[in-house]
C-alpha cells in the first residue's frame, strides 16, 4: 500500500483553489442582499453549491487518515492507545486552528434579514473600522476545519472498534461502507433536531445547545459529514486490498448510484438551498455530493496513482499540488487579505458595484496570486506555516507524512 497518493493532494489543492475563488466571488458581490432566494440566478445557485464542497475535504481527509491508521497498527505496530492519542492531538490542533480562523480571520456570515455580515474580528476591523467580540453564532458555527478535526478522532475510534471486535482483515470494506450508510441514514434526524437546536438557542437552554451543536448545527456538523469521512475510509480499504480494476469498479459504480439518487431526490423536493434550510433538499444535496466526490476521487486516483507508469506533474498539477500541501495557511489569511483589497477598492470609488463576473474574476486573480506565493514559499519548505507547526507538534506523538511533503 502506498504511503502517499498524488491524486488526492492535487484534488485537495483544486478544492482549496476553487473555494478561495468563490469566497471572494460570493462575499464581494455587491448585489448579494438583493437576491431573490426563491428564484436565484443559475450562477448564484452554482456558487452556493460549490461553496458546500466541505464534504470533499472530509472524504479525502477520511481516506488519508485511515491509511495512516492502517500503517500505524499493521506496519509500525502502534498500540491502540498510541493511535488514539495521535488522533486526539491532531484533532486538538485542527480545532484550535479552526476556532482561531473563524473567530479572527474567517469569512462573514450573511444576514439577509438585516442586510449585513457577521464578520470575524479582523475582517470587521478592516471593513468597518470596528473592534467587535465574536457573536454566539460564530462561536457555535461548525466550519469545515471543525468538521475535519472532529472526523479525525471519530474515524479513529470507529477504525479501532473494527480492529477490536470484528474480523477486520476480511471485512474492512464492508464495515466502513455500512458504517457510512448508517451515519448517512441517521443524518435524516438532523432535520427535526436542527429546529430543536434553534429553539434551544432562542430559549437560552445552553445544555441542549452544547449537546447538539457539533451534531446538527450549520454548516458542517457530524451528521452527515462523518459519513463522508467513512466513505473515504472505505476507499482506503479498496486501495489497500483490491486490484486496480476492482477499485475503479467499486468507486465509480457507488459514486454514480449515489449521484443519480441525489439528483432524483433534489428534483423532487422544495428548493431552499440558498436559505440554508435543513430539509430534504439539503439531504438530497448531501447524497449527490457523496456520489460526485467518490467519482472525483476515482478520476484523480486513476490519473495520478493507479496507472502502470508513474505520472510526473506538469505546471498546472504542481500549481494545484502546492495548495493541497500548504493551502491551509493561505486559507487562514485569505479573507483578511481580500478584505484589505476590497477596502482599497472602495476608498478609490466608494459607490462601486461589483457584479458576479467581476467578483469571481477578482477571486481568480487573488487565488493565482496565492499560487505564486506558494511557489516562492516552497523553496523554504513552507516554514512557519500552519502545516509546518502541525508536523512539529505531531512528531512528538508519531510520524507525520505531511513533513515529508513539506520538505519536497
N, C-alpha and C positions, 0 to 999 in steps of 0.2 A: 504494500500500500504506500502510495506517495506521501511525503510529508506536506508538500505544498501543491496546490492546483492553480496554475497561472490564470486559467479562465475565470476563476472565482474572484481573484484580485482585480482583473480587468473589468469584470461585470460590476463589482462593487464600486470601482472607480467611475464607471459610466453612470451608475446610480447617483453617486455623490455629485459628479459634474452636472448632471441634469437637475438635481434638486437645487444646487447653487443658482443655476439659471432661473429656475421657476420661483425661488424665493424672491429674487429681485423682480421678476415679471409680475408676480401676484401682489407684492406689497408696494411696488412703485406705481401701480396702475391708479391713475387719478380718479377714474370713474367707478372704483370698487363699491362705494356706498350707494350708487345709483343702479346697481344691477337688479334686474327682475329675477328673483330667485325661483319664481315659478316657471319662467321661460328663459333661462340663461343662454347667452350665445354659445355656440358649439366649442369655440376655443376656450372659453372660461370653464365649461364642463370638463374639457380635456385637461386643462391645467389643474383643476381641482382633483381629478382622478390621479394624475401623475404625482401630485403632492402627497398622495396616500401610499406612496411606494415604500413606506417603512417596512412592510412585510417582506420585501426583497432582502433588505438588510437582516431581518430576523431569520430568514431561511438560510442565507449564506452564513450568518453567524452560528446558527444551529449546526450546520454541516461542518464547519471548521472546528468548532469546539468539541463536537462528537468525535471527529478524527483524532484530536489531541487527547481526549479521554481514552480512546481505544489504545493509543500508543503508550500512554502512561500506565494503564492497567496491564496490557498484554505484553508490551515490549520492555518497558522500564521497570515493571513490577512494583509500581506505586501501590501503597495501601489505599483502601477506600477512603480512609480518614485524610490522607495526604491529598487525594484528588479533590475531596470536598473542600478542604482548606484552601487549595489553589483556586477553586471556583468562587469561594466566598470572598477571597481577597480581590479577584478580578471583578466580581460584582460590585464590591465596595468602591473600588477605584472608578469604575464606569459611572456608578450612581453619583459619586462626588462630582465628577466632570459634568454629568447630566444636569445636576441642580445648579451648579455654578453657571453653566451655559444658559439655562432657561431663565434664571433669575437675573443674570447680569448682562449677557450679550446676545441672547436669542431673539427670534423674530417676534413681532407683535401679534397679539390675538385680536382678531377683527370683531368689533362691537357694532353690528349693523343697527341695533336699536338706538344707539347714541351717536352713530357716525364717527366713531373714534377707535383708537387702538389701545389695547392694554399692553404697553411696551415693557421690555426689560429695562433695568436700571440705566445702563449706559446708553441704550438706544433712545430712551426718553430724554436723557440729559442732552444728547446731541440734537435730537429732532425738535424738542420744545424748550430746552434750557431749564428743565425742572428736575430736581432730585426727588425721587419717589421711593416709597417702600413697596416691595412686591405685593401684588394683590393675592388674596386667598386662592383665586382661580389659577394663577401662575404657580403658586406653591404646590397645588394639588395636581396640576396638569401632568399627564403621562406622555412625554415626548418620546421620540424613537430611541434615544440613548437610555432613558429609564427602562424602557421595554427590553432592550438588548441586555442591560445589566441584570434584570430580573430573570430573563430567559436563561442566562448562563448557569445560575445556581439551580434553578428548577430543572433544567435539562440534565445537569449533572446528577441530581437526586434521582430522576427517572431512570437515567442510564445505570446508576449504581444499584437501583432496585432490580433492574433487569439482570445484572450480574449475580445478585444475591439470591434471587428467588425463582428464576426460571432457567431453562436450558438455553442460555443466551447465545451460545455458539451456533446453535441450529436455527434459532428463530429471531435473530436481531431485527431483520427487515420487517417481518410481520408484527413484532412487538411495537416498533416505533410507528408503523403505519396505523395500527389500530389505536394506539395512544393519540395520534394526531386526529384521527376521525372522531374519537371520543371527545377530545377537547373542543373540536370544532362544533360538534353537536351540542355540547353543554353551553357553548357560547351563545346559543339562542336565548338562554336565560339572561344574557346581558340586556336584552330589550326591556323586560319589566324591571330588572334590577337597577338600570340606569335611572328610571323615573323615581325609584325608591331612594337612590343616592341623591338626586337633585332635591327631593323633598327633605332629606336629612340635612343637606347643606342649608336650605332655606330656614329650617326649624332649629338650627344650631345643635343638632344631635351628632356631635363630632365623633363619638364612639362608633356609630354606624358608618360615618364618613370614612374613618380610618380603616375599618374592616373592608369596605367595598372599594376604596379608592383605586388601588393597584389592579383590582379585578375588573372593574367596569367603567371607570372614569375615562373621558376622552383625553388623548386621541388614540393612544396605542396600548390599551390595557392587556393584562394576561389573557383575558377572554376577548378575542380569539388568537392573539399573536404568539402564544405558546404553541399553538397548532402549527404555525408557520415554521417555528424552530424545530418542531418534531418531524415535520416533513423534510427539513434539511438533514436531520439525523438519519431519517430513512434513506435519503440519497447517499449519505456517508456509508451506510451498511452495504449499499449496492456497489459503491466504489471499492469497498474492502473485499467483498465476497463474490461478485458476479463478473461475468465476461463483458467485454465492451458491447457486444450485441444485445445482451440482456439489460445492461444498464440503460442503453438508449431506448429499448422497447418499453421498459417499465416506466421510465421518467416521462417519455413522450405520451404514452397511452394514458397514464394517470393525469398528466397535465392537460391533455385535450379533453378528457372526460370532465374534469373539474371546470375547465374554461367554458365548455358548452353548457354545462349545468348552470353555472353562474350567469351566463348571458341569458339563458331561458328564464331564470328567476328575475333577473334585472328587468327584462322586457314585460314582465307580468306583475310588477309591483309599482307602487306610487313613487314618483321621483322627488326625493327630498334631500339629495346628496349635499347640495351647497348650504342647506340649512343645518347641516351636521346632525340631523336626526338619527337616532339609533332605532332602526326598524328593519323590516325585511329587505328593503332596498339596500341598506348598509350591509346586511348579511350576504346578499347576492354579490355585492362588490367584493367582499372578502373571499367568497368561493371562487369568483372569477380570477382574482389576483393569485390565489393559491395555484390555480391551473396555469396562469400566464407565467408566474415566476418559476415554476417547475420547467416549463418549456424553455424559458430564457437560460436557466442554469444548464439544461441539457444541451442547448445550442453552443454556449460558450465552453463547456467542457469538451464537447465534440470537436470544436475548432482548435482548442489550445492544448488539450490534455489526453484525449482518447484516441488520437491518431497513431499510426505506426511510427511516424517520424516526429522528432522534436521540432516545435514551431518556434521560430525566432520572431520577436516583436518588431513590427515596423514603427514608424514615428507615432502614428495615432494610437496604437496599442500601448506603447510605452508612455505616452502622454496620459492616457486614462489609468494605466497601471500605477502611476505615482499618486493619483488621487485615491486609489484603492489601498495604498500603503500608508500615506500620511495625510489623507484628506480630512480626518477628524480635526486636526489642528487648524486647517483652513475653515472648516465648518464652524468652529468655535468662535472665530473672529469676523467672519464674512459679513454678518449683519451690521456690526459696528462700522466696518469699512464702508459698506453700501450706504449706511445712514449718513456718513460724512459726505459721500459723493452726492447723495440726493440733497443734503442741506446746502452744499455749494451750488448746485443747480438752481435751487430755489432762491438763494441770495442773489444770483445773477439775474433771474427772472422770476419774480415772486408768484405770478399767476400762471406759470407754465402748466400745461395739461399734457400728461404722458399717457398715450393710449397703449393698448396691449402690445402691438407690434414693436413700438419704441421701447417699452418697458422690458420686453423679452430680449430685444436687441442689446440693451444696456446690460442685462443679466448675462448674455452670452459674452460680451466684451470683458466684463469683470471676471467671469469664470475662466476665460482664456488667459487673462492677466494672472490669476492664481496658478494656472497651469505652468506658466513660465517662471513664477516664483518657486514652484516645486522643482523645476529643472535646475535652478541655481542652488536650492537648498539640498538637493540630492547629493551634491558634491561634499557636503558637510554631514552626510548621513542623518539628515533631518534632526540635528542636535537641538535639544531643549524644547522640542515639540511635545504634545500630549502623548504621542506614541512612544517617544524616546523615554519619557519618565515612566510610562507603563512598563516597558521592558526592564527598567531599573528596579521597580517595585516587585515585579513578578519573578525576577531572577533569584530572589531570596526564598521563593517557595517552589521553584521548579523551572525547567527550561521553557522559554518562550520563543516560538518560531518567528514572531514578529521582529525580534532582534536581528536575526539573520537577514531578513528582508530590508530592514532599515540600513544595514551595513552594505547592502548590494552584493 
